[in-house]
Amino acid sequence: MIYNAKEDKIKTDEAEMTYITFGSGKKPLVIIQGFNTNGIKGTAVFLAYAYRIFAKDYKVYMFDRRENVYEGITVRDIAADIAAAMDKLEIGKADIFAVSQGGMIAQYLAVDRPDLVRKMVLAVTLSRNNDTLKKAVNNWIAMCEQGDIKALVRDMGEKLYSEQYLKRYKLFMPLLTIMQKPKDMRRFIILAKANLTCSVYDELDRIKCPVLVLGAGKDKIVTGNASEEIAERLGCDIYMYEELGHSAYEEAGDFNKRVYDFLIG
């Protein structure tokens, strides 16, 4: 199997979730992805290849959101689910690489369970709600409730990617619409609402581990200012991709290398 990529399920006292592992290293790395339409099931090989830079030094863990999502679930609740899964798998101090909604989750993980976090990278995320996120998420929820999936995927694409990226791959947008169509509308809406529950800013002084923040100057979902706000509050280093948007983690060729260098260094 490519990079020892495997998919499995884990059941804790509160939740059951899909997770994948890959890599041949001994150090643990937990990658917490952002909000997406269909989770990580069936993507172990794809994700292992996408994050292959980490495969030699780390055993990488990626946890999906719990299967039995419920109305009112928060990003803090999801952090607790990940902590429980890490405890069950006996993952000690791990490095954390977290993107977007994953970054919200990671901040709560570092606040509530500092024993589980050695170093952390927070990418294109926020620590408290803002109007840009509220507008984007509420529009996605409305489109989903109306069944307008084409508009939903188009709007998500326009907010995620730079104009140059969209022009380059415009021929693939119809395929993207098919691939990104939510399989479970209720689940999509519940997890979309969870984006609006992050309010960890006033607790950031409880985070004591080394942190690197990566932001995007043209972020149309959380804003670049949100990344700068986190870095200022934590007093940590920040690197801004000034000409990129929210999907800087996909568009910037040096993104994963920048994360790797910080975590390994």
Buried (B, 14 or more C-beta within 10 A) or exposed (E): EEBBBEBEEBEBEEBBBBBBBBBEEEBBBBBBBBBBBBBBBEBBBEBBEEBBBBBEBBBBBBBBBBBEBEEEBBBBBBBBBBBBBBBEBEBEEBBBBBBBBBBBBBBBBBBBBBEBBBBBBBBBBBBBBBEBBEEBBBBBBEBBEEEEBEBBBBBBBEBBBBEEBBEEEEEEEEEBBEEBBBEEBEBBBBBBBBBBBBBBBEBBEEBEBBBBBBBBBBBBBBBBBBBBBBBEBBEBEBBBBEEBBBBBBBBBEEBBEBBBEBBEE
